[in-house]
């Protein structure tokens, strides 16, 4: 007897429909065969499923069982096929009628006692089920919060194999899950850090404000303990809140790698990712035999913070160059290519030398010129060119540390960022979501109008400091953001001067 059910397989962050066919027929040698380009985790599932059937009180087929996962050319990985395969065995052996099988799809991993465990990518699977025209999707209880975000489809919470059989047979009614946006925002939408916690560093806070206002990449250079990490970790608090589409895109990535917290339905805070400098290329950009997202995709619509930048493997850093320009990363394998989104802000921090005290007025640097040169050479010029703002973060004087008055708060900085973002929203009304930091060369010529004094200033800076053409465009993008913060239509000399100052580390550190 043949049974057909529907399920989904993750390919990157996309869920692809899979038809699960189970055929049970008499044979001289009882055997269970699973075909359809299944990875090892899927092939091993037959042993779990058979014991789960017995432990839940169902008869285990003693004839020849052939399980086909179609389409055969699509790789299948993970344990999400346990539940549909088990249901297919029950139907094919005549222990369940098939009235609702065509209308509902199912995903879930089975424990030996029949408990349904959560799977990765439930949000993408719910979206795929809706696009396929399914009435509903049976999902593990722990995956309900994320799957219920999708409108237009019933999300049925399943705790055990017995519940799934009862629901599909019509003997057990299970209410579809409902999503509450207000509850999600109240639980997962607030930050517990603020820039008022950072004493002093007002010039660095200004650079952070400019970076957040125009989505500019930022590099902070300073001795240990000056507050670089504190400044970076609070940057997400002054970025605009995620809109619904951005939240869904980010959540799909986190769901695909199983990073959502228990009970979390959506990513409502902008992600902040801070990988250790020992991370591999695959860990940063994504990879694996079945490609999975890396840290730069987990930081989509958020901040990727690279502390101790020169300590990262240079080859690992170089793989950032293409994603920073194109806002996505493509991973190619023999079986095909997968593209992951990577629209992020890069924030990096580093010491000025290996010992960390070059230029410090209170401590002597112990590094030789050769050591400093090797240390700084770990960061290539092309990568440095892609970072819009370079800012020094000096040591904080004691009088500022001991001052009882709080520094500039996140709320104050948010007000400034909001003004600049509103201007950019009107400017780029034909390209929603675009900010100054992502302007193309044509858009720079169109929107970065300089007064004559500013044109003279940029010409002198290019000749004296030896900036590259890419650095020239970065300066204009940053100057445009500074002008927006000042609510100025044209870029004035003071706006351009501040933008150039954010590039002077090119000369101070790399050209000296």
N, C-alpha and C positions, 0 to 999 in steps of 0.2 A: 504494500500500500504506500502511496506517495503523498507527502505533505509538503506544502510550500508556505514559507513565512518570509517576512521582510525585516532586514536589519541594516546596519550602517557600519562602514569602515572608515577610519580616519586616514587621510592622505595629506600630510602637513597639518593644516588647521581646517581643511575642508572635509566634510562627511560625504562619502559616496554610497549610494544605495547598493545593497547586496541582497540577492535573493537566496534564502537558505532552503535547499531542497533535501528532504530526508526520505529515503526509500528503504522499506523493510520487506525482504522477500526470503522465502525458505531457501536454504542452501545446505550442501553437505557439510560445510565447515562454517559454523557461526563466527562472524568477524565484523568489526566496525572499521570502515574505511572512510577517511576524510580527504576530499580532493578540492582543488580550487585555489592553488597558489597560497596556501596557508603557512604562516610562519610557525616556529616551534611552539610558541605560547598557545596558538590555536590548536595545533595537533595534539598537544597534551590534554586539551580540555575534555576529550572523550572519556578519560578515566574519571575526572571529577563529576562529569554529567551522569555517568552510569551509577556512581555511588549516591549522588544526590537524588536520583530517581528512586532508588531502593529505600533510602532513608526517609523519603517523603511519602512512602506507601504506594508507589507506582511500580508496575511490573517492568523489569529491565528486559528489553528485546533479546531473545536468544537466537534469533535468525541473523541472516546477513544484513547489515545496516550500511548503506552508502549515503554519505553526507556530502553534498556538493554546494560550494559557495560560489555563486555566479555574480559578476562576470569573472571568468577564470584568469584573465590577464591582470586583474587588479590585485595588488598585494594586500593580504589581510594579516593584521597584527593585533595583539592585545587579547583580552579575555571577554570582550563585549558580546561575543557570539554564543556564550554559554547558555543564556536564557532562551534565545530563539531555537538553538539546536535541541535543547531539552524539550521544549514545547513541541518541536517537530517530531521527536521520537514518540511523545505521548499521543499526538494526533495520528501518526502513521501506524501506531500499534492499536488504534481503535479505542483509546482510553479518553479521548476528548473529541467532541464535535468541532467542526471547523467554521462555525457560523461567522465569527468576528475576525478570523485570521486575515482576511483581505483588507479590512479597514484599519487594523492596528499593526504597527511595527513594534519590535521589542529589542532592548539592549540590556546587558547586565552580566556580571560574573557570578558564578554559583560557588557557594561553599559546599562542603561535603554534606552538611545537614540541610541543604536546600535554601539557606539564606542568600538573598541577592545582594551582592557587594557593588560599590560604585565603580564607574568606568571613567576613562578620560574622554573629553570632547562631547559631553552630553548636550551642551548648548548648540554646537554645530549640527549634531544629529537631529535635534528638535527642529532646527531651521530646515534641514534637508527633508525631514518627514512632512513638514508643511508644504514645501515646494513640490513634493511628490503627490500631494493631494490626500494624504492619510488623515483619517478622522482623529487618531490619537497615537501616542507613543508610550509604551510601557517602559519606565525607567526605575532604577533603584531609588529607594527613599532618599539616600544621601545626595543624589543628583537632582532631586526635584527643584530646589531653589533656583539653580541656573537654568534648567530646562523650561521652567514655568514662565520665564521672561518672554518667551516667544508667543505672540498672539496668533489666534486662528487655528490652534490645534489643542486637543485635550492631552494633558500630561498626567498619566496615571501612575501614582506611586506604588511600587511593588516591593514588599519586604521579603517575601519568600516565593519559592516556586509554586507552592500550593495556592497562594493568593493569585498568581498569574493565571493558573488553570481555572480557578473559580471565576475570575473576571471574564475570561474568554468564553467560558461555558455559559455565562449568564447567571450562575448560581450566587455570585458575590458582586454586589454593587460597590464600586469605589469612586468616590467623588474626585473629579479632576482637580489638580492643585491650582491655586490662585496666587498671582504675584501681587505684592504690595510695594509700590515704589517708595512710599513714605517710610515704611518700616525698614526697607533696605538702606535708604539715605540716613536714617537715624542710627542705624547699627554700624554701617561701614563708610559713611560719607564725611566724617570729621577728622581733622588733624590734631595731634597732641603736641606739636612743636610750633614755635613762633620765632620770628627774627628778633623780637624784643629780648630773647634769651642771649643774644650775641652782643657782648659789650664792645663798644668802639667799632672799628672797621667800617666807618660810614662811607669811605671811598669805595671799598669793596662792595658794600650794599648797593651803591649807585650802579656799579658794573653789573651786579646781579639783576637789578631792576631793568636796566637796558636790555640785558640778555632775555629776560622773561617777556618783556614788552614786544620784542621782535622775533622770538625763537632763535636766538643766536647761540652758537656753541661758545663755551667759555673755558678758559685755562687760567687757573690761579697758581701763582708761584710765591712761595714764602717758606720761612723756616718752620721747623716742627712746633706745633702748639700755638700757631697764630690764629687758628679758627677756620681753616679752609674747609674741613669736613663739616663743621657746624653750618657754615654758609651754604654748602652744597645740599645738605640734607633738608634744609628748609625752603629750597627753591620751589618745590612743588606746591607749597602753601600760598604762593603768590601767582601761580598760573591760573588761567580761567578754569572753572569747573568743566569736567568732561560733559559733553552733550550726549544725548541718547545714542547716536550712531557711533561716536568715539568709544563710549562705554561698552557697547556690544562688540566692536572690533577687538578691543583690548581683552575683554572677557573671553572671547573665543580662543585667543592665544593661550591665556592662562589655563583655561579649561582643557585644552589639547595636551598640556604637559602636566595636568593634575596639580596645579599650584593654588587653586581656590581654597580658601579656608572652609571649614565645616560650616554649613548653613549659609554660605555666602552665595548670593544670586548674581551680583554684578560687581565689576571693578568700578567703584565710584570715586576713588582717589587716583590722581595721576600716579602711575608707577614710578618708583625710585629703585633702581637696581645698582648695586655696588659690588661687582665681582672682584675676587682676589686677583692679585697680579700674576698668580700661577695658572690662571685659566688657559685652556687650550683654544685653538682656533675654532674647533667644532663647538666648544662650550660658549664661545662668544657669538658666533654668527649662526650656529645651528649645524646639524649634520646627523650622521648615523646612517646605517644601511637603509632604514626607513627614515627619511629626513624629519627631524623635529626642530622646533624653534629654539634659538639660542638667546643669550642675554639681551642682544640688541632688539630682538622682537618682543621679549618680555617687557622692554622699556618703551614699547610703542605708545605714542601720545604722552610720554612721560620723560624722565631724566635717566640717562646712563652716566653714572659717576665712576670715573677711573682714578682712584687714589694712587699716589706714587707712580705716576705715568711712566717714567723711564724704566721702572722695574718690570714692566710688561715686556714679553718677548716682542722684538721689533716686527717679526713676521706676523704675529698675532695682531699688532696694531695696524699693520698695513691693510688687513682685510676690512678695516673700517672705512677705507676711502670711498669705495663704491656705494655702500649703503648711505653714507652721509650726504652724497650728492643726489642719489636717486630715491631715497626714502623707502627702499625695500632691498631684500637680499635674495638672490636666486641660488639654490643649491642643486647641482646637476649630478645625477647618477646614471648608470647604464640603463635603468628602467624608465628614466624620464627626469624632468626638472620640477622643482617645487619652489614657489616664490612666497616669501614671508614678508609682511609689512614691517617697516622699521623707521617710522616717522618719529624721530626723537630729538631731544636736546642732549648734546654731549657736554658734560662738565668734567673737567680733569683738574687734578691738583698734583703739584710736584715741588720738591725742594730745589733750591738754586744750584746745589752741588751735592755730591755723595754724602758729605757729613751734615749738610743742611744749613750751614751758618755762613755761607758766602754773603758778604754785604751786611751782616748783622753787626750793629754798633756795639753790642755788649759781649759778643763771643768771637773768638778767632777761628777762621776757617783753616782746617788742617789739610785741605786737598791741594794736590799739585795741579798745575795747568793741564797736564796730560790727563789726569783723572777727571777733571771737570769737562774737558773736551770729549772724552769717551762717554761720560754720563749724559751730556746733552745730545751727543750724536745718536743716541738710541731713538730719538724722535726725528723722523724724517721731515725735510722741508715741505714736501707735498701734503703730509698730514697736518703740519703746523699751519699751512696756508688755509686749510679747511676749517680752522678754529677762528671764529670771528673776533673774539675779545680775549686779550691777554691782560691780566691785571696782577700787580704785586699786592701781596697781603702781608704787611709788616707786623712786627711784634706790637702788642697792645700795651701802652704805658700803664703803670700801676694806677695812676689817678683815674683812668677810664675804667679799669677793672673794679676799683673800689667804689666807683660812683653809684649811688643808690638809685639814680634815675635810669629807667629803662631806655634802651636804644630805640632806633627806628623799628616800628612793629611791622608785622606782615600786613595788617589792615591798611596802614599808610601806604605801603608799597603796592598793595593790590589796587588802591585807588588810582595810582599813577599808571599802572599796567593797564587797567581797564580803559582809561582815556585813550591810550595809544592803540589798544586793540580795537576799540570802536572806530577809530579813524581808518585803520587798516581794513576793517570789515567793509566799510563803505568804499574804500579805494579799490578793493579786489572783489567787488560784488559779483563779478562774473566768474570768480574762482573761489567758492566758499572754503574757508579754512586756511587760505594762504596768508602768510605773514611776511614781513620785510626780509627776514632771514632766508627765505626760500625763493626770493624773486629771481627770475631768469635775467639774462643779459639784456634782452629786449625791454623787459619791465624796468630794469635799472635805468636805462636811457630815457624811458618814458616818465618815471616818477621821481627820479633823483635829480631834480633841477637845482643847479648851483647858482648862487649870485656870483658876479664877476670876481669879487674878492676871494670867494671860496674856490673858484676855479684856479686862481693863482696859487693858493695854498696847497691844493692837491698836486699841482704840477711840481712845486718845489719839494714836496714830501717824496714823490716818486723818484725824483732825480737824486736827492740827498740820501735817502734811506734804502734805495734799491728794492722797493717792494715789487712783487710779481704782479702780473695782470690779475690773477685771482685775488691777491691781497687788495688790489685797487678796488675790485668789485665789493669785497667784504667791507672795506672802509665806507663806501657809499651806502651799503645796506645799513650799517650801524648808524651812520650819520642821519639816514632817513628816519630811523627809529628814535634817535635823540631829538630830531626836529618834531616828530609826532608827540613825544613826551612834553615838548614845549608848545604844542599846538600851533606849529609854524608850517605854513604852506611850502615855503622854499627852505632849502638847506643853507643856513647862515654860516659865516666863518667860525663862530664859536661852537656850532654843532660839529662841523668837520674837524676842528681842532681836538675836540674831546674824542672823536672816533679815531683820529690818528694816534692819540695818546694810548689808546687801547691796543695799538700795534707796535709800540716802541720797544717791546720786549724782543721783537725780531732782531733789532740792532743791539740792544743791551746784552742779550745772552748769546744769541746765535752768531752774531757777526763780530763779536769782540774776540 
